[in-house]
Amino acid sequence: MGATSGGLLLSWRQPAVAGPMTAQGAAVAASRGRQLAAAVVAVWVIAAAVSVTVVLTRADRHSGAAAASAEATPAASPAARGRAAREATQPAGPPAALATISITDVGDMNFGMNGRYPPGGATELFAGVAADLHSDLTVGNLETALGDSGTTKCGPKPSAECFAFQAPASEALDVARAGFSAVNVANNHTDDAGAAGLQETDEALTAAHLSWTGRPGQITYLVRNKIKVALLGFAPYDYDSNLLDIPAAVAAVKQATQHAQLVIVFIHAGAEGADAQHVRPGMETYLGEERGDPIAFAHAVVDAGADLVLGSGPHVLRAMQWYHGRLIAYSLGNFAGYYTLGLGGATADSAILHLALRSDGSFAGGSVTPVRLAGAGIPAPDPSRTGIELINSLSRADLRASGVRIGPADRILPPPPAAAPLKPPVSTYSPLH
C-alpha cells in the first residue's frame, strides 16, 4: 500500500512472520499493525497540511506582489487595457513579423496646357518608366487642374510669369492605369481653374478610382496589405490644407494617427527653380510669396506621428533626411511635364522613390530610380545616375549626419539607430474616405 502527498511517497509493508503465531502473538501483531497504520495516516495528514500551507503562502506572496505593483503603477488607459486584452487572447508562440507596404513616389506631374497635350495622354508620357510605377501604394503630386471649364488664374491677358494648368479629365484614367493609387492636390496649381475646376478635378479623380488628398481639412484613408494608411497634403494656400499653419497641421496628423497605422504627409513647399536645390532652416519665399519652412514643418509633423514626408514644389531634386527614424524627401523634382516642366538643366533631373515600411512605420528597405526628363518633358531612366549623385551630395551638404545615403545598386542605406517617435494607439474604427 502506498500514498503520496506534495511529492512525498509514503509506503508501508506487512512485516514478515517467521512461523506460526500464538494467539497472544497474533494479538500483539494486530496491535502493532494498528499503531503503524495510525502513524502512517498521521504522517500523511501532516504532509498534506504542509503542502496546502506552501501553496497558500505562494499564492499570498503572488497576490501581494500584484497588489503592490497595482499600487505603484498608474491606472491604464482604456486603449492600453484594450491592447492588453487583445494580447492576452493571442496564441502563444514566436511574435509574427510585421506586415509591410511598398510605396512609390514621384514628383510634380503635369500634362500640358492651352490645348497642347500628349497625343497618347499620360499613358504615353509615362511609357519609359512604366515598370517603375507599380507598388502597393504609388503616389505623386498632381500639378494641374483637370476638366474643360477653362483656367481663371491668369485672367484674359496673362503675364509671362503666370502659368495656369488644366488638362483633360481623361488624364486621371491614364494616371490610374499607370499604377497610381492616390495623388496630392495641395499645390499652387490646383486652383488654376477656380471653383469649377476644383469640382471637375474631384469628379475626374473619383471616376478614375484615384484617391486624393490636400483639400482644406482633408484626411484620406485607404487600406493596403491590411495596413490602414492616412494621407494628408499641405501647401501654403487657403484653398489647400495650409502649410503655413503648423499647429493646425500637427493637430490633423495627431487625428490621423488615431485612425491609421501609417501616416503619410505630402508637402508642396519651398522656393522654385535651379537656384532652389538647397533646403535651409527658415521661411522660403518665391515671387513674393511665403512658401513655408520645409524643415520646421516636416519635423513638426513627424513629431506628431507622421511616418513619411514627401515633398514637391521646388521643381528640382532636394536632399533627403532621417528624422527620428522617419524619412523626409524634401523634393523629388519634376516627374512629367508636357512642354511645361523639366525642359532642361537641373529641372530635368528627377528620381522615383521606392520604399518599404512596416506597419509600425519603421523602414524596411528602399531604393531610388534616377530619371531625366527628355524632349518635351518626358521621364526616362537616366543611366548617368545624376539624380542619385545630386540627392547624396545635397543630403550631405544640407543635412550632414541626418542626411540619407544612397549606396550601391541605388539602395537607401538604413537610418542610424534612433528612438522612433511614440505614436498614440490606433482606434478600432474610422470610415474610409
Contacts in CASP RR format, 6 or more apart in sequence:
PFRMAT RR
TARGET T0000
AUTHOR 0000-0000-0000
METHOD contacts of the structure
MODEL  1
MGATSGGLLLSWRQPAVAGPMTAQGAAVAASRGRQLAAAVVAVWVIAAAV
SVTVVLTRADRHSGAAAASAEATPAASPAARGRAAREATQPAGPPAALAT
ISITDVGDMNFGMNGRYPPGGATELFAGVAADLHSDLTVGNLETALGDSG
TTKCGPKPSAECFAFQAPASEALDVARAGFSAVNVANNHTDDAGAAGLQE
TDEALTAAHLSWTGRPGQITYLVRNKIKVALLGFAPYDYDSNLLDIPAAV
AAVKQATQHAQLVIVFIHAGAEGADAQHVRPGMETYLGEERGDPIAFAHA
VVDAGADLVLGSGPHVLRAMQWYHGRLIAYSLGNFAGYYTLGLGGATADS
AILHLALRSDGSFAGGSVTPVRLAGAGIPAPDPSRTGIELINSLSRADLR
ASGVRIGPADRILPPPPAAAPLKPPVSTYSPLH
1 11 0 8 1.000
1 12 0 8 1.000
1 13 0 8 1.000
2 9 0 8 1.000
2 10 0 8 1.000
2 11 0 8 1.000
2 12 0 8 1.000
3 9 0 8 1.000
3 10 0 8 1.000
3 11 0 8 1.000
3 40 0 8 1.000
3 44 0 8 1.000
4 10 0 8 1.000
5 44 0 8 1.000
5 47 0 8 1.000
5 48 0 8 1.000
5 51 0 8 1.000
6 47 0 8 1.000
6 48 0 8 1.000
6 50 0 8 1.000
6 51 0 8 1.000
7 51 0 8 1.000
8 47 0 8 1.000
10 40 0 8 1.000
10 43 0 8 1.000
10 44 0 8 1.000
10 47 0 8 1.000
12 36 0 8 1.000
12 37 0 8 1.000
12 40 0 8 1.000
15 29 0 8 1.000
17 29 0 8 1.000
21 29 0 8 1.000
76 84 0 8 1.000
79 424 0 8 1.000
79 425 0 8 1.000
79 427 0 8 1.000
80 425 0 8 1.000
83 425 0 8 1.000
98 358 0 8 1.000
98 359 0 8 1.000
98 360 0 8 1.000
98 362 0 8 1.000
99 225 0 8 1.000
99 226 0 8 1.000
99 227 0 8 1.000
99 358 0 8 1.000
99 359 0 8 1.000
100 225 0 8 1.000
100 356 0 8 1.000
100 357 0 8 1.000
100 358 0 8 1.000
100 359 0 8 1.000
100 364 0 8 1.000
101 136 0 8 1.000
101 137 0 8 1.000
101 224 0 8 1.000
101 225 0 8 1.000
101 227 0 8 1.000
101 229 0 8 1.000
101 262 0 8 1.000
101 356 0 8 1.000
101 357 0 8 1.000
101 359 0 8 1.000
102 135 0 8 1.000
102 136 0 8 1.000
102 137 0 8 1.000
102 354 0 8 1.000
102 355 0 8 1.000
102 356 0 8 1.000
103 135 0 8 1.000
103 136 0 8 1.000
103 137 0 8 1.000
103 138 0 8 1.000
103 139 0 8 1.000
103 264 0 8 1.000
103 308 0 8 1.000
103 353 0 8 1.000
103 354 0 8 1.000
103 355 0 8 1.000
103 356 0 8 1.000
103 357 0 8 1.000
104 132 0 8 1.000
104 133 0 8 1.000
104 134 0 8 1.000
104 135 0 8 1.000
104 137 0 8 1.000
104 138 0 8 1.000
104 139 0 8 1.000
104 352 0 8 1.000
104 353 0 8 1.000
104 354 0 8 1.000
104 355 0 8 1.000
105 138 0 8 1.000
105 139 0 8 1.000
105 140 0 8 1.000
105 310 0 8 1.000
105 329 0 8 1.000
105 332 0 8 1.000
105 352 0 8 1.000
105 353 0 8 1.000
105 355 0 8 1.000
106 133 0 8 1.000
106 138 0 8 1.000
106 139 0 8 1.000
106 140 0 8 1.000
106 141 0 8 1.000
106 332 0 8 1.000
106 335 0 8 1.000
106 336 0 8 1.000
106 350 0 8 1.000
106 352 0 8 1.000
106 353 0 8 1.000
107 140 0 8 1.000
107 141 0 8 1.000
107 311 0 8 1.000
107 312 0 8 1.000
107 331 0 8 1.000
107 332 0 8 1.000
107 333 0 8 1.000
107 334 0 8 1.000
107 335 0 8 1.000
107 350 0 8 1.000
108 141 0 8 1.000
108 143 0 8 1.000
108 187 0 8 1.000
108 312 0 8 1.000
108 313 0 8 1.000
108 315 0 8 1.000
108 333 0 8 1.000
108 334 0 8 1.000
108 335 0 8 1.000
108 336 0 8 1.000
108 337 0 8 1.000
108 341 0 8 1.000
109 122 0 8 1.000
109 140 0 8 1.000
109 141 0 8 1.000
109 142 0 8 1.000
109 143 0 8 1.000
109 144 0 8 1.000
109 175 0 8 1.000
109 183 0 8 1.000
109 335 0 8 1.000
109 336 0 8 1.000
109 337 0 8 1.000
110 143 0 8 1.000
110 144 0 8 1.000
110 165 0 8 1.000
110 167 0 8 1.000
110 189 0 8 1.000
110 334 0 8 1.000
110 336 0 8 1.000
110 337 0 8 1.000
110 338 0 8 1.000
110 340 0 8 1.000
110 341 0 8 1.000
111 117 0 8 1.000
111 118 0 8 1.000
111 121 0 8 1.000
111 122 0 8 1.000
111 125 0 8 1.000
111 144 0 8 1.000
111 167 0 8 1.000
111 168 0 8 1.000
111 171 0 8 1.000
111 336 0 8 1.000
111 337 0 8 1.000
111 338 0 8 1.000
112 118 0 8 1.000
112 144 0 8 1.000
112 165 0 8 1.000
112 167 0 8 1.000
112 337 0 8 1.000
112 338 0 8 1.000
112 339 0 8 1.000
112 340 0 8 1.000
113 144 0 8 1.000
113 163 0 8 1.000
113 164 0 8 1.000
113 165 0 8 1.000
113 166 0 8 1.000
113 167 0 8 1.000
113 339 0 8 1.000
113 340 0 8 1.000
116 338 0 8 1.000
116 339 0 8 1.000
117 167 0 8 1.000
117 168 0 8 1.000
117 171 0 8 1.000
117 338 0 8 1.000
118 124 0 8 1.000
118 125 0 8 1.000
118 338 0 8 1.000
118 376 0 8 1.000
120 174 0 8 1.000
121 170 0 8 1.000
121 171 0 8 1.000
121 174 0 8 1.000
122 171 0 8 1.000
122 174 0 8 1.000
122 175 0 8 1.000
122 178 0 8 1.000
122 336 0 8 1.000
123 174 0 8 1.000
123 177 0 8 1.000
123 178 0 8 1.000
125 174 0 8 1.000
125 336 0 8 1.000
125 337 0 8 1.000
125 338 0 8 1.000
125 378 0 8 1.000
125 379 0 8 1.000
126 133 0 8 1.000
126 174 0 8 1.000
126 178 0 8 1.000
126 336 0 8 1.000
126 379 0 8 1.000
128 378 0 8 1.000
128 379 0 8 1.000
128 380 0 8 1.000
128 381 0 8 1.000
129 352 0 8 1.000
129 369 0 8 1.000
129 371 0 8 1.000
129 379 0 8 1.000
129 380 0 8 1.000
129 381 0 8 1.000
130 178 0 8 1.000
132 352 0 8 1.000
132 354 0 8 1.000
132 369 0 8 1.000
132 381 0 8 1.000
133 178 0 8 1.000
133 179 0 8 1.000
133 180 0 8 1.000
133 352 0 8 1.000
134 179 0 8 1.000
135 354 0 8 1.000
136 181 0 8 1.000
136 224 0 8 1.000
136 225 0 8 1.000
137 181 0 8 1.000
137 182 0 8 1.000
137 222 0 8 1.000
137 224 0 8 1.000
137 229 0 8 1.000
138 178 0 8 1.000
138 179 0 8 1.000
138 180 0 8 1.000
138 181 0 8 1.000
139 180 0 8 1.000
139 181 0 8 1.000
139 182 0 8 1.000
139 183 0 8 1.000
139 184 0 8 1.000
139 231 0 8 1.000
139 264 0 8 1.000
139 266 0 8 1.000
139 310 0 8 1.000
140 180 0 8 1.000
140 182 0 8 1.000
140 183 0 8 1.000
140 184 0 8 1.000
140 266 0 8 1.000
140 310 0 8 1.000
140 312 0 8 1.000
140 335 0 8 1.000
141 183 0 8 1.000
141 184 0 8 1.000
141 187 0 8 1.000
141 266 0 8 1.000
141 268 0 8 1.000
141 311 0 8 1.000
141 312 0 8 1.000
141 313 0 8 1.000
141 335 0 8 1.000
142 175 0 8 1.000
142 183 0 8 1.000
142 184 0 8 1.000
142 185 0 8 1.000
142 187 0 8 1.000
142 190 0 8 1.000
142 201 0 8 1.000
142 212 0 8 1.000
143 165 0 8 1.000
143 187 0 8 1.000
143 189 0 8 1.000
143 312 0 8 1.000
143 313 0 8 1.000
143 341 0 8 1.000
144 165 0 8 1.000
144 166 0 8 1.000
144 167 0 8 1.000
144 189 0 8 1.000
144 192 0 8 1.000
145 151 0 8 1.000
145 165 0 8 1.000
145 166 0 8 1.000
145 167 0 8 1.000
145 189 0 8 1.000
145 190 0 8 1.000
145 191 0 8 1.000
145 192 0 8 1.000
145 193 0 8 1.000
145 194 0 8 1.000
145 197 0 8 1.000
145 198 0 8 1.000
145 200 0 8 1.000
145 201 0 8 1.000
146 166 0 8 1.000
146 167 0 8 1.000
146 168 0 8 1.000
146 169 0 8 1.000
146 171 0 8 1.000
146 172 0 8 1.000
146 197 0 8 1.000
146 200 0 8 1.000
146 201 0 8 1.000
146 204 0 8 1.000
146 205 0 8 1.000
147 166 0 8 1.000
147 167 0 8 1.000
147 168 0 8 1.000
147 169 0 8 1.000
147 193 0 8 1.000
147 197 0 8 1.000
147 200 0 8 1.000
147 201 0 8 1.000
147 204 0 8 1.000
148 166 0 8 1.000
148 168 0 8 1.000
148 169 0 8 1.000
148 200 0 8 1.000
149 166 0 8 1.000
149 193 0 8 1.000
149 194 0 8 1.000
149 196 0 8 1.000
149 197 0 8 1.000
149 200 0 8 1.000
150 166 0 8 1.000
150 193 0 8 1.000
150 196 0 8 1.000
150 197 0 8 1.000
151 164 0 8 1.000
151 165 0 8 1.000
151 166 0 8 1.000
151 192 0 8 1.000
151 193 0 8 1.000
152 164 0 8 1.000
152 192 0 8 1.000
152 193 0 8 1.000
152 194 0 8 1.000
153 162 0 8 1.000
153 164 0 8 1.000
153 191 0 8 1.000
153 192 0 8 1.000
153 193 0 8 1.000
153 194 0 8 1.000
154 162 0 8 1.000
154 163 0 8 1.000
154 164 0 8 1.000
155 162 0 8 1.000
158 164 0 8 1.000
161 287 0 8 1.000
163 189 0 8 1.000
163 340 0 8 1.000
164 189 0 8 1.000
164 192 0 8 1.000
164 193 0 8 1.000
165 189 0 8 1.000
165 192 0 8 1.000
165 340 0 8 1.000
166 192 0 8 1.000
166 193 0 8 1.000
166 197 0 8 1.000
169 200 0 8 1.000
169 203 0 8 1.000
169 204 0 8 1.000
169 207 0 8 1.000
170 204 0 8 1.000
171 204 0 8 1.000
172 204 0 8 1.000
172 205 0 8 1.000
172 207 0 8 1.000
172 208 0 8 1.000
172 210 0 8 1.000
173 207 0 8 1.000
173 208 0 8 1.000
175 183 0 8 1.000
175 208 0 8 1.000
175 210 0 8 1.000
176 208 0 8 1.000
176 209 0 8 1.000
176 210 0 8 1.000
180 210 0 8 1.000
181 210 0 8 1.000
181 211 0 8 1.000
181 222 0 8 1.000
181 224 0 8 1.000
182 210 0 8 1.000
182 211 0 8 1.000
182 212 0 8 1.000
182 213 0 8 1.000
182 220 0 8 1.000
182 222 0 8 1.000
182 231 0 8 1.000
183 205 0 8 1.000
183 210 0 8 1.000
183 211 0 8 1.000
183 212 0 8 1.000
184 212 0 8 1.000
184 213 0 8 1.000
184 214 0 8 1.000
184 231 0 8 1.000
184 233 0 8 1.000
184 266 0 8 1.000
184 268 0 8 1.000
184 310 0 8 1.000
184 312 0 8 1.000
185 201 0 8 1.000
185 212 0 8 1.000
185 213 0 8 1.000
185 214 0 8 1.000
185 215 0 8 1.000
185 233 0 8 1.000
185 240 0 8 1.000
186 213 0 8 1.000
186 214 0 8 1.000
186 215 0 8 1.000
186 233 0 8 1.000
186 234 0 8 1.000
186 235 0 8 1.000
186 237 0 8 1.000
186 240 0 8 1.000
186 241 0 8 1.000
186 243 0 8 1.000
186 266 0 8 1.000
186 268 0 8 1.000
187 235 0 8 1.000
187 240 0 8 1.000
187 268 0 8 1.000
187 312 0 8 1.000
187 313 0 8 1.000
188 235 0 8 1.000
188 237 0 8 1.000
188 268 0 8 1.000
188 313 0 8 1.000
190 198 0 8 1.000
190 201 0 8 1.000
190 235 0 8 1.000
190 239 0 8 1.000
190 240 0 8 1.000
191 197 0 8 1.000
191 198 0 8 1.000
191 237 0 8 1.000
191 239 0 8 1.000
193 200 0 8 1.000
193 201 0 8 1.000
198 215 0 8 1.000
198 239 0 8 1.000
202 212 0 8 1.000
205 211 0 8 1.000
205 212 0 8 1.000
211 220 0 8 1.000
211 222 0 8 1.000
211 231 0 8 1.000
212 220 0 8 1.000
213 219 0 8 1.000
213 220 0 8 1.000
213 231 0 8 1.000
213 232 0 8 1.000
213 233 0 8 1.000
213 266 0 8 1.000
214 232 0 8 1.000
214 233 0 8 1.000
214 234 0 8 1.000
214 235 0 8 1.000
214 240 0 8 1.000
214 241 0 8 1.000
214 266 0 8 1.000
215 240 0 8 1.000
215 241 0 8 1.000
216 238 0 8 1.000
216 239 0 8 1.000
216 240 0 8 1.000
216 241 0 8 1.000
216 242 0 8 1.000
217 241 0 8 1.000
217 252 0 8 1.000
218 232 0 8 1.000
218 233 0 8 1.000
218 241 0 8 1.000
218 433 0 8 1.000
219 230 0 8 1.000
219 231 0 8 1.000
219 232 0 8 1.000
219 252 0 8 1.000
219 255 0 8 1.000
219 256 0 8 1.000
219 259 0 8 1.000
219 433 0 8 1.000
220 230 0 8 1.000
220 231 0 8 1.000
220 232 0 8 1.000
220 433 0 8 1.000
221 228 0 8 1.000
221 229 0 8 1.000
221 230 0 8 1.000
221 231 0 8 1.000
221 259 0 8 1.000
221 260 0 8 1.000
221 430 0 8 1.000
221 431 0 8 1.000
221 432 0 8 1.000
221 433 0 8 1.000
222 228 0 8 1.000
222 229 0 8 1.000
222 231 0 8 1.000
222 432 0 8 1.000
223 229 0 8 1.000
223 432 0 8 1.000
227 261 0 8 1.000
227 262 0 8 1.000
227 359 0 8 1.000
228 259 0 8 1.000
228 260 0 8 1.000
228 261 0 8 1.000
228 262 0 8 1.000
228 426 0 8 1.000
228 430 0 8 1.000
229 260 0 8 1.000
229 261 0 8 1.000
229 262 0 8 1.000
229 263 0 8 1.000
229 264 0 8 1.000
230 256 0 8 1.000
230 257 0 8 1.000
230 259 0 8 1.000
230 260 0 8 1.000
230 262 0 8 1.000
230 263 0 8 1.000
230 264 0 8 1.000
231 264 0 8 1.000
231 266 0 8 1.000
232 241 0 8 1.000
232 249 0 8 1.000
232 252 0 8 1.000
232 253 0 8 1.000
232 256 0 8 1.000
232 263 0 8 1.000
232 264 0 8 1.000
232 265 0 8 1.000
232 266 0 8 1.000
232 306 0 8 1.000
233 240 0 8 1.000
233 241 0 8 1.000
233 265 0 8 1.000
233 266 0 8 1.000
233 267 0 8 1.000
233 268 0 8 1.000
234 240 0 8 1.000
234 241 0 8 1.000
234 242 0 8 1.000
234 243 0 8 1.000
234 249 0 8 1.000
234 265 0 8 1.000
234 266 0 8 1.000
234 267 0 8 1.000
234 268 0 8 1.000
234 269 0 8 1.000
234 297 0 8 1.000
235 241 0 8 1.000
235 242 0 8 1.000
235 243 0 8 1.000
235 267 0 8 1.000
235 268 0 8 1.000
235 269 0 8 1.000
236 242 0 8 1.000
236 243 0 8 1.000
236 244 0 8 1.000
236 268 0 8 1.000
236 269 0 8 1.000
236 289 0 8 1.000
236 290 0 8 1.000
236 291 0 8 1.000
236 292 0 8 1.000
240 268 0 8 1.000
241 248 0 8 1.000
241 249 0 8 1.000
241 252 0 8 1.000
242 248 0 8 1.000
242 249 0 8 1.000
243 249 0 8 1.000
243 267 0 8 1.000
243 268 0 8 1.000
243 269 0 8 1.000
243 292 0 8 1.000
243 297 0 8 1.000
244 290 0 8 1.000
244 292 0 8 1.000
246 296 0 8 1.000
246 297 0 8 1.000
246 300 0 8 1.000
249 265 0 8 1.000
249 297 0 8 1.000
249 300 0 8 1.000
249 301 0 8 1.000
249 304 0 8 1.000
250 300 0 8 1.000
250 301 0 8 1.000
250 303 0 8 1.000
250 304 0 8 1.000
251 304 0 8 1.000
253 263 0 8 1.000
253 265 0 8 1.000
253 301 0 8 1.000
253 304 0 8 1.000
253 305 0 8 1.000
253 306 0 8 1.000
254 304 0 8 1.000
254 305 0 8 1.000
254 424 0 8 1.000
256 263 0 8 1.000
257 263 0 8 1.000
257 304 0 8 1.000
257 305 0 8 1.000
257 423 0 8 1.000
257 424 0 8 1.000
257 426 0 8 1.000
258 424 0 8 1.000
258 425 0 8 1.000
258 426 0 8 1.000
258 427 0 8 1.000
258 430 0 8 1.000
259 426 0 8 1.000
259 427 0 8 1.000
259 429 0 8 1.000
259 430 0 8 1.000
260 426 0 8 1.000
260 430 0 8 1.000
261 359 0 8 1.000
261 360 0 8 1.000
261 361 0 8 1.000
261 426 0 8 1.000
262 307 0 8 1.000
262 308 0 8 1.000
262 357 0 8 1.000
262 359 0 8 1.000
262 361 0 8 1.000
263 305 0 8 1.000
263 306 0 8 1.000
263 307 0 8 1.000
263 308 0 8 1.000
264 306 0 8 1.000
264 307 0 8 1.000
264 308 0 8 1.000
264 309 0 8 1.000
264 310 0 8 1.000
265 298 0 8 1.000
265 301 0 8 1.000
265 306 0 8 1.000
265 308 0 8 1.000
265 309 0 8 1.000
265 310 0 8 1.000
266 309 0 8 1.000
266 310 0 8 1.000
266 311 0 8 1.000
266 312 0 8 1.000
267 294 0 8 1.000
267 297 0 8 1.000
267 298 0 8 1.000
267 309 0 8 1.000
267 310 0 8 1.000
267 311 0 8 1.000
267 312 0 8 1.000
268 311 0 8 1.000
268 312 0 8 1.000
268 313 0 8 1.000
269 284 0 8 1.000
269 291 0 8 1.000
269 292 0 8 1.000
269 293 0 8 1.000
269 294 0 8 1.000
269 297 0 8 1.000
269 311 0 8 1.000
269 313 0 8 1.000
269 330 0 8 1.000
270 276 0 8 1.000
270 284 0 8 1.000
270 286 0 8 1.000
270 291 0 8 1.000
270 292 0 8 1.000
270 294 0 8 1.000
270 313 0 8 1.000
270 314 0 8 1.000
270 331 0 8 1.000
271 284 0 8 1.000
271 285 0 8 1.000
271 286 0 8 1.000
271 291 0 8 1.000
271 314 0 8 1.000
272 286 0 8 1.000
272 291 0 8 1.000
272 313 0 8 1.000
272 314 0 8 1.000
272 315 0 8 1.000
272 316 0 8 1.000
273 314 0 8 1.000
273 315 0 8 1.000
273 316 0 8 1.000
273 346 0 8 1.000
273 347 0 8 1.000
274 316 0 8 1.000
274 345 0 8 1.000
274 346 0 8 1.000
274 347 0 8 1.000
276 284 0 8 1.000
276 286 0 8 1.000
276 314 0 8 1.000
276 315 0 8 1.000
276 316 0 8 1.000
277 314 0 8 1.000
277 316 0 8 1.000
277 317 0 8 1.000
277 318 0 8 1.000
277 346 0 8 1.000
277 390 0 8 1.000
277 394 0 8 1.000
278 318 0 8 1.000
278 319 0 8 1.000
278 394 0 8 1.000
278 397 0 8 1.000
278 398 0 8 1.000
279 294 0 8 1.000
279 295 0 8 1.000
279 318 0 8 1.000
279 319 0 8 1.000
279 330 0 8 1.000
279 331 0 8 1.000
279 394 0 8 1.000
279 398 0 8 1.000
279 399 0 8 1.000
280 295 0 8 1.000
280 398 0 8 1.000
281 293 0 8 1.000
281 295 0 8 1.000
281 296 0 8 1.000
282 293 0 8 1.000
282 295 0 8 1.000
282 296 0 8 1.000
283 290 0 8 1.000
283 291 0 8 1.000
283 292 0 8 1.000
283 293 0 8 1.000
284 290 0 8 1.000
284 291 0 8 1.000
284 292 0 8 1.000
284 293 0 8 1.000
284 294 0 8 1.000
285 291 0 8 1.000
294 311 0 8 1.000
294 330 0 8 1.000
298 309 0 8 1.000
298 321 0 8 1.000
298 323 0 8 1.000
298 328 0 8 1.000
298 330 0 8 1.000
299 323 0 8 1.000
301 309 0 8 1.000
302 309 0 8 1.000
302 323 0 8 1.000
302 324 0 8 1.000
302 326 0 8 1.000
302 328 0 8 1.000
302 421 0 8 1.000
303 324 0 8 1.000
303 421 0 8 1.000
305 421 0 8 1.000
305 423 0 8 1.000
306 326 0 8 1.000
307 326 0 8 1.000
307 357 0 8 1.000
307 361 0 8 1.000
308 326 0 8 1.000
308 327 0 8 1.000
308 328 0 8 1.000
308 355 0 8 1.000
308 357 0 8 1.000
308 361 0 8 1.000
309 326 0 8 1.000
309 327 0 8 1.000
309 328 0 8 1.000
309 329 0 8 1.000
310 329 0 8 1.000
310 332 0 8 1.000
310 353 0 8 1.000
311 318 0 8 1.000
311 329 0 8 1.000
311 330 0 8 1.000
311 331 0 8 1.000
311 332 0 8 1.000
312 331 0 8 1.000
312 332 0 8 1.000
312 333 0 8 1.000
313 331 0 8 1.000
313 333 0 8 1.000
314 330 0 8 1.000
314 331 0 8 1.000
314 333 0 8 1.000
315 331 0 8 1.000
315 333 0 8 1.000
315 334 0 8 1.000
315 341 0 8 1.000
315 342 0 8 1.000
315 347 0 8 1.000
316 331 0 8 1.000
316 333 0 8 1.000
316 334 0 8 1.000
316 346 0 8 1.000
316 347 0 8 1.000
316 349 0 8 1.000
317 331 0 8 1.000
317 332 0 8 1.000
317 333 0 8 1.000
317 346 0 8 1.000
317 349 0 8 1.000
317 350 0 8 1.000
317 351 0 8 1.000
317 387 0 8 1.000
317 390 0 8 1.000
317 391 0 8 1.000
317 394 0 8 1.000
318 329 0 8 1.000
318 330 0 8 1.000
318 331 0 8 1.000
318 333 0 8 1.000
318 394 0 8 1.000
318 398 0 8 1.000
319 330 0 8 1.000
319 391 0 8 1.000
319 394 0 8 1.000
319 395 0 8 1.000
319 397 0 8 1.000
319 398 0 8 1.000
319 399 0 8 1.000
319 403 0 8 1.000
319 404 0 8 1.000
320 327 0 8 1.000
320 328 0 8 1.000
320 329 0 8 1.000
320 330 0 8 1.000
320 391 0 8 1.000
320 395 0 8 1.000
320 403 0 8 1.000
320 404 0 8 1.000
321 327 0 8 1.000
321 328 0 8 1.000
321 330 0 8 1.000
321 395 0 8 1.000
321 399 0 8 1.000
321 402 0 8 1.000
321 403 0 8 1.000
321 404 0 8 1.000
322 328 0 8 1.000
322 402 0 8 1.000
322 403 0 8 1.000
322 404 0 8 1.000
322 415 0 8 1.000
322 416 0 8 1.000
322 418 0 8 1.000
323 402 0 8 1.000
324 418 0 8 1.000
324 419 0 8 1.000
324 420 0 8 1.000
324 421 0 8 1.000
325 362 0 8 1.000
325 363 0 8 1.000
325 415 0 8 1.000
325 418 0 8 1.000
325 420 0 8 1.000
326 361 0 8 1.000
326 420 0 8 1.000
326 421 0 8 1.000
327 355 0 8 1.000
327 363 0 8 1.000
327 404 0 8 1.000
327 412 0 8 1.000
327 415 0 8 1.000
329 353 0 8 1.000
332 350 0 8 1.000
332 351 0 8 1.000
332 352 0 8 1.000
332 353 0 8 1.000
333 347 0 8 1.000
333 349 0 8 1.000
333 350 0 8 1.000
333 351 0 8 1.000
334 341 0 8 1.000
334 342 0 8 1.000
334 347 0 8 1.000
334 348 0 8 1.000
334 350 0 8 1.000
334 373 0 8 1.000
334 377 0 8 1.000
335 350 0 8 1.000
335 352 0 8 1.000
335 371 0 8 1.000
335 373 0 8 1.000
335 379 0 8 1.000
336 373 0 8 1.000
336 377 0 8 1.000
336 378 0 8 1.000
336 379 0 8 1.000
337 373 0 8 1.000
337 376 0 8 1.000
337 377 0 8 1.000
337 378 0 8 1.000
338 376 0 8 1.000
338 377 0 8 1.000
338 378 0 8 1.000
339 376 0 8 1.000
339 377 0 8 1.000
340 377 0 8 1.000
341 347 0 8 1.000
341 373 0 8 1.000
341 377 0 8 1.000
342 348 0 8 1.000
342 350 0 8 1.000
342 373 0 8 1.000
342 377 0 8 1.000
343 373 0 8 1.000
343 375 0 8 1.000
343 376 0 8 1.000
343 377 0 8 1.000
344 373 0 8 1.000
347 373 0 8 1.000
348 372 0 8 1.000
348 373 0 8 1.000
348 374 0 8 1.000
348 377 0 8 1.000
349 371 0 8 1.000
349 372 0 8 1.000
349 382 0 8 1.000
349 386 0 8 1.000
349 387 0 8 1.000
349 390 0 8 1.000
350 370 0 8 1.000
350 371 0 8 1.000
350 372 0 8 1.000
350 373 0 8 1.000
350 379 0 8 1.000
350 387 0 8 1.000
351 368 0 8 1.000
351 369 0 8 1.000
351 370 0 8 1.000
351 371 0 8 1.000
351 387 0 8 1.000
351 388 0 8 1.000
351 391 0 8 1.000
352 368 0 8 1.000
352 369 0 8 1.000
352 371 0 8 1.000
353 368 0 8 1.000
354 366 0 8 1.000
354 367 0 8 1.000
354 368 0 8 1.000
354 369 0 8 1.000
355 363 0 8 1.000
355 365 0 8 1.000
355 366 0 8 1.000
355 412 0 8 1.000
356 363 0 8 1.000
356 364 0 8 1.000
356 365 0 8 1.000
356 366 0 8 1.000
357 363 0 8 1.000
357 364 0 8 1.000
358 364 0 8 1.000
360 420 0 8 1.000
360 423 0 8 1.000
361 420 0 8 1.000
362 420 0 8 1.000
363 412 0 8 1.000
363 414 0 8 1.000
363 415 0 8 1.000
365 411 0 8 1.000
365 412 0 8 1.000
365 414 0 8 1.000
366 411 0 8 1.000
366 412 0 8 1.000
367 406 0 8 1.000
367 409 0 8 1.000
367 410 0 8 1.000
367 411 0 8 1.000
367 412 0 8 1.000
368 387 0 8 1.000
368 388 0 8 1.000
368 391 0 8 1.000
368 406 0 8 1.000
368 410 0 8 1.000
368 412 0 8 1.000
369 381 0 8 1.000
369 410 0 8 1.000
370 381 0 8 1.000
370 382 0 8 1.000
370 384 0 8 1.000
370 385 0 8 1.000
370 386 0 8 1.000
370 387 0 8 1.000
370 388 0 8 1.000
370 410 0 8 1.000
371 379 0 8 1.000
371 380 0 8 1.000
371 381 0 8 1.000
371 382 0 8 1.000
371 387 0 8 1.000
372 379 0 8 1.000
372 380 0 8 1.000
372 382 0 8 1.000
372 384 0 8 1.000
372 386 0 8 1.000
373 379 0 8 1.000
373 380 0 8 1.000
374 380 0 8 1.000
385 410 0 8 1.000
388 406 0 8 1.000
388 410 0 8 1.000
391 404 0 8 1.000
391 406 0 8 1.000
392 405 0 8 1.000
392 406 0 8 1.000
392 407 0 8 1.000
395 403 0 8 1.000
395 404 0 8 1.000
395 405 0 8 1.000
396 403 0 8 1.000
401 416 0 8 1.000
404 412 0 8 1.000
404 413 0 8 1.000
405 412 0 8 1.000
405 413 0 8 1.000
406 412 0 8 1.000
406 413 0 8 1.000
407 413 0 8 1.000
END
